[in-house]
Amino acid sequence: MAGIFFLGGWAWFAYFHARDPESFRIPSVHDGLRPLNEASVLPGGPHEPAPSEDADYARKVFGGLLPIEEVLASKASAESAPGCTYAIIRTGEDIARTPPTSALGTAWWERFGGEWRQSPERLFGELPLDALAECRAAWPDALGAELQAALDDPGNWYMRSASGADLHIFSAEGRLAARIRHGS
C-alpha cells in the first residue's frame, strides 16, 4: 500500500521536475503594480516609447513567436480592477501569413493566440465586453484605428474570448500583433 503512494508521489515529482517554474508562477498581489497614470502611452498624449518594464511584457508575449521591430504599446498590469493590460508590437519583415500560437505551458497572462479566426470579424449580437473599445483610450488614435482596421479588413486574424475580455490580433500585411485584455 505504501508503495502505491510512493509511486504516485514520485510520478508527481517527475512530472514537474525540470519544468520552467516561471510558467507555473502566479503573480503576487503587488507584482507589477505601478503608480496611477504611469502607462506606456497616456490617453491623448503623443506616442512615446514604452518604459523598459512594460516593454519587457511585450517581449515576453511575442519574443519567441515573432520578430519585434518596435513595441508600440505595452502595459503589464492594470492600475485598477477591472483594467487594461496589453502588448502591441510592429513585427519584423517577412513573417508567416498565418498567426503563431504560444506553446502549451505558457502562463495565461503571456499567452498569444489559440482559436484563430480570419477577419473581418463577424459578430452576431452584442459582446458582453469589448476589450478593444474599453482599452483604446490608452493609445494614440492612429493605433486604435489601425487595430480596428485589422479586425475589419479581410486577410488578418483575430482571437476573442467568449466573454470578450481577451482579444488577440495578427496582421501579417500590416506587420501588427496585439494581445489586449480588459479584466481583473
N, C-alpha and C positions, 0 to 999 in steps of 0.2 A: 504494500500500500504506500509506504513512504517513497518507494522508487518511482511511482507514478507522479507524485507531487514534485519530486526532484527533477524528473524528466520535463514536466510542464514548466517548471521554473527555468530550467536550462534552455528550453526552446524559446521562452520569452526573452531571456538574455541574449541568445544567439540572434534572434530576430532584430533586436535593437542595437546590438553591438556593432560598432564601426559605422553607424549611420550618422549623417550630419546632424549634430544636436541643434543647430540653428533652425532646421526645418520643422522641429517639434516645439520650438520655444514659443511660448505665449508672451506677448509683451506685458510688462508690468504696468501698474496703474499709471505711473508718471512717465513711462517710456516715451520719449519723443515730444513731450509737451513743450510748447513754445509760448512766448508772450503774445498777448492778443494783438491782432493786426500785423503779425510778422509772417506774411505769406511770401512765396517766391514771386508772385505777381499780385500787386494790390489792385482792387477794383478801380477802374478808371485811370489808373496810373500808367506811365509808359512801361513798355516791356523791358524788363531788366533780367540779367542772367540769374538763374536760381541759386540761392545760397548753397554752400557745399553739402550741408546735411540733407537738405531736401533733394538736391541733385543726386545724391547717393541713393535715394529711394528709387528714382527713375532708372539709375544704373543697375540696381538690384532687380527691378522688374524686367528690364529689357536686355541687360548685359549679356547674357548667354544666348539670347534669341535673335537679336537684330544688331546691325552696326549702328551706333549712335553718333550722328553728326552734331546734333545740338539738343540740349534739354530745353524745351520751350516753356514748360511749367511743371513744377513738381512740388508736392506737399505730402509729407509722410503721415501727419496726424492732424486731426481737426481741433480747433480751439474749443468747441462745444459739441455736445451731442444732441441731436444729430448734426453732423457737419460733413465737409467735403475733404476727401483725400484724392490725389490724382498724380499721375505720371504721364506726361505728354512729351513726345520726342519727335525730332525730324530724323528720319533714318538716313543711312548712307546710300550710295548709288548701287545699282544692280542687285536689288533684293528680289526674292521669290515673289511671284504673283499671288501665291496663297499664304495665308497668315500662319505664323508659328503658334504653338501652344506650349505653355510651361510643362515641365516634367512632373510626373506624379511625385509626391513628397514635398513639393514646393509649398511654403506657408501660404495660406489662403490670401493674406493681405499683399503678397508679392506675386500671385498667380496671374498670368495673362492668357486669355483665350479659353477655349473649351468648345462649346457647341456653336461654331461659327455659322453665320448666315450671310448670304450675299445681299448687298444693298441694291435697290433702295429699300429702306425699312418699311415694312407693311404692318400697320397697326390696325387691329380690329377692336375698337372700343378704346377706352382711356387707360393709360398706365396708372397703377396705384401711386407710383412715384417716377419722376423723370430725372435721372441723375444729371443729364446734360443741362436741362433747364434750371435745376437747383444750384448747380456749381458754376455756370458760365459767367456769373458776375465777378468771379475771381480772376478772370483772364482778360486780356485785351479783346476788344470787339472783333478784330480780324481773326483771332484764333478761334473764338466761339463760332464765328461764321464758317470758318474752314472745317471745323468738326461737324457742324450741322450739314454742310455740303457733302461731306464724306458719307453721312447717313442717307442723304437724299439722292446722290448721284449713283448710277449703276457702275458696277465693276469694283466696288470696295467691299469690305467685310465688317461685320459687327457681331457682338455677342452681348445680349442683355439678359440679366437675371429675371426670373418670373416676377419679382417684386418691383423691378425697375431700379433698384438701388445700385446695381453694378452695370456699367456699360464699358465695353472694350471695343475700340475702333482700330481698323487696319486699312490703310490705303497705300498700295504699292506705287501707284502712279503719283499720288500727292506726297509720297515719302513721309507718311504720318502714322504714328502709332500712339494710342491713348488708352489708359486704364483709369476710369473715373468711378468713384464710389461716393454715394451720399448716404450716410447712416451713422450708426454708433460704432 
